[in-house]
Amino acid sequence: MKIVAEDMNELRSLERKRASDMSPYVAICYITFGVFLLILRVLYKMLIPMMTEAAKQIAGAGMGRATIVNIDAERMKMILSHCGIIQGICFPVW
């Protein structure tokens, strides 16, 4: 019985050590996800409106073989929202 008790105590201490070793990595994952959401918000609020305004101003213009087309702002916003949702669901912390 003494051997079993010592093994159980060692298992518990190993689990505690593993949890304490993993906590910085979990914090880094949460911080990274927050930065990802912040970047999505900046794109959502600043870049997409600027892109649509620029596309309206120079609609139909082209440079060489590249042409400027209208940008569907709502579709871009939907794609960014889906990116955030997918990243949140598939968050690699378990």
CYANA upper distance limits for C-alpha pairs under 8 A (distance plus 0.5 A):
  1 MET  CA      5 ALA  CA      6.72
  2 LYS  CA      6 GLU  CA      6.73
  3 ILE  CA      7 ASP  CA      6.68
  4 VAL  CA      8 MET  CA      6.68
  5 ALA  CA      9 ASN  CA      6.68
  6 GLU  CA     10 GLU  CA      6.65
  7 ASP  CA     11 LEU  CA      6.62
  8 MET  CA     12 ARG  CA      6.71
  9 ASN  CA     13 SER  CA      6.71
 10 GLU  CA     14 LEU  CA      6.62
 11 LEU  CA     15 GLU  CA      6.70
 12 ARG  CA     16 ARG  CA      6.73
 13 SER  CA     17 LYS  CA      6.61
 14 LEU  CA     18 ARG  CA      6.55
 15 GLU  CA     19 ALA  CA      6.66
 16 ARG  CA     20 SER  CA      6.69
 17 LYS  CA     21 ASP  CA      6.52
 18 ARG  CA     22 MET  CA      6.63
 19 ALA  CA     23 SER  CA      6.75
 20 SER  CA     24 PRO  CA      8.45
 22 MET  CA     26 VAL  CA      6.85
 23 SER  CA     27 ALA  CA      6.71
 24 PRO  CA     28 ILE  CA      6.68
 25 TYR  CA     29 CYS  CA      6.74
 26 VAL  CA     30 TYR  CA      6.85
 26 VAL  CA     93 VAL  CA      7.06
 27 ALA  CA     31 ILE  CA      6.68
 28 ILE  CA     32 THR  CA      6.52
 29 CYS  CA     33 PHE  CA      6.67
 29 CYS  CA     92 PRO  CA      8.13
 29 CYS  CA     93 VAL  CA      7.86
 30 TYR  CA     34 GLY  CA      6.72
 31 ILE  CA     35 VAL  CA      6.76
 32 THR  CA     36 PHE  CA      6.64
 33 PHE  CA     37 LEU  CA      6.73
 33 PHE  CA     87 GLN  CA      8.38
 33 PHE  CA     88 GLY  CA      8.33
 34 GLY  CA     38 LEU  CA      6.65
 35 VAL  CA     39 ILE  CA      6.66
 36 PHE  CA     40 LEU  CA      6.76
 36 PHE  CA     84 GLY  CA      8.43
 37 LEU  CA     41 ARG  CA      6.67
 37 LEU  CA     84 GLY  CA      7.05
 38 LEU  CA     42 VAL  CA      6.79
 39 ILE  CA     43 LEU  CA      6.68
 40 LEU  CA     44 TYR  CA      6.48
 40 LEU  CA     80 LEU  CA      6.90
 40 LEU  CA     81 SER  CA      8.49
 40 LEU  CA     84 GLY  CA      8.00
 41 ARG  CA     45 LYS  CA      6.50
 42 VAL  CA     46 MET  CA      6.08
 42 VAL  CA     47 LEU  CA      7.48
 43 LEU  CA     47 LEU  CA      5.25
 43 LEU  CA     48 ILE  CA      6.64
 44 TYR  CA     48 ILE  CA      6.34
 44 TYR  CA     49 PRO  CA      8.36
 44 TYR  CA     77 LYS  CA      6.62
 44 TYR  CA     80 LEU  CA      7.82
 45 LYS  CA     49 PRO  CA      7.43
 46 MET  CA     50 MET  CA      6.89
 47 LEU  CA     51 MET  CA      6.57
 48 ILE  CA     52 THR  CA      6.71
 48 ILE  CA     73 ALA  CA      6.80
 48 ILE  CA     76 MET  CA      7.90
 48 ILE  CA     77 LYS  CA      8.28
 49 PRO  CA     53 GLU  CA      6.65
 49 PRO  CA     73 ALA  CA      7.77
 50 MET  CA     54 ALA  CA      6.57
 51 MET  CA     55 ALA  CA      6.53
 51 MET  CA     71 ILE  CA      7.82
 52 THR  CA     56 LYS  CA      6.68
 52 THR  CA     70 ASN  CA      7.45
 52 THR  CA     71 ILE  CA      6.19
 52 THR  CA     72 ASP  CA      8.07
 52 THR  CA     73 ALA  CA      7.09
 53 GLU  CA     57 GLN  CA      6.82
 54 ALA  CA     58 ILE  CA      6.84
 55 ALA  CA     59 ALA  CA      5.97
 55 ALA  CA     68 ILE  CA      7.13
 55 ALA  CA     69 VAL  CA      7.05
 55 ALA  CA     70 ASN  CA      6.01
 55 ALA  CA     71 ILE  CA      7.31
 56 LYS  CA     70 ASN  CA      7.20
 58 ILE  CA     68 ILE  CA      7.67
 59 ALA  CA     68 ILE  CA      6.56
 59 ALA  CA     69 VAL  CA      6.76
 59 ALA  CA     70 ASN  CA      7.25
 60 GLY  CA     67 THR  CA      7.29
 60 GLY  CA     68 ILE  CA      6.48
 60 GLY  CA     69 VAL  CA      7.21
 61 ALA  CA     67 THR  CA      6.68
 61 ALA  CA     68 ILE  CA      6.49
 62 GLY  CA     66 ALA  CA      6.15
 62 GLY  CA     67 THR  CA      4.66
 62 GLY  CA     68 ILE  CA      6.51
 63 MET  CA     67 THR  CA      6.84
 72 ASP  CA     76 MET  CA      6.92
 73 ALA  CA     77 LYS  CA      6.67
 74 GLU  CA     78 MET  CA      6.60
 75 ARG  CA     79 ILE  CA      6.68
 76 MET  CA     80 LEU  CA      6.77
 77 LYS  CA     81 SER  CA      6.63
 78 MET  CA     82 HIS  CA      6.63
 79 ILE  CA     83 CYS  CA      6.67
 80 LEU  CA     84 GLY  CA      6.89
 81 SER  CA     85 ILE  CA      6.81
 82 HIS  CA     86 ILE  CA      6.47
 83 CYS  CA     87 GLN  CA      6.54
 84 GLY  CA     88 GLY  CA      6.57
 85 ILE  CA     89 ILE  CA      6.67
 86 ILE  CA     90 CYS  CA      6.48
 87 GLN  CA     91 PHE  CA      6.18
